[in-house]
Amino acid sequence: MYTHENFAADVTRSFEFLESEYGMRREPLHAAGPGAWIVYANIDVKVVVESEIGGSCGVTVVNLRHVKRDPLERSEFDLEEIVALTSP
């Protein structure tokens, strides 16, 4: 059975580049029921990697320096949205 600890180990291994190449710090694993997430952050950006045991996995990127001048402006995007914008 895949556990929150397995998820944490996989994320730490796969997203290590955020620490080494972008100077982000990794917060400890957060878990609540079937859900778990790990946050990486620096002064400009926060990356949240989340999983639901037996369910989905997602990555969200948040621009921490974004100032909302319009209530409809967004500062948070999930990986699917980013890929959709960059793929032909």
C-alpha positions, 0 to 999 in steps of 0.5 A, spaced: 500 500 500 502 506 498 503 511 504 504 518 505 511 516 507 512 513 500 509 520 497 514 524 501 520 520 499 518 520 492 516 528 492 523 529 496 527 525 490 523 528 484 523 535 486 530 536 489 532 540 484 527 546 487 532 546 493 538 545 489 537 549 483 532 554 485 534 555 493 527 553 495 526 550 502 522 544 503 517 544 509 515 537 512 510 533 510 503 535 511 497 530 512 490 530 513 486 523 512 487 521 505 490 527 503 498 529 503 502 535 501 509 538 501 510 545 500 517 548 497 518 556 497 522 561 496 521 569 497 518 569 490 514 562 489 511 557 492 510 550 489 505 545 492 505 538 491 499 534 493 496 527 493 490 523 495 492 516 497 488 512 492 486 518 488 490 524 484 496 527 485 497 535 483 502 540 483 500 548 484 505 554 483 503 560 486 507 567 485 508 570 492 509 577 489 503 577 485 499 583 487 492 583 485 489 589 482 483 586 480 479 581 484 479 576 478 486 576 477 490 569 479 496 568 482 496 561 483 496 555 477 496 548 477 501 544 472 495 542 467 494 549 466 501 551 465 502 545 460 496 547 456 499 554 455 506 552 453 504 546 449 503 547 441 
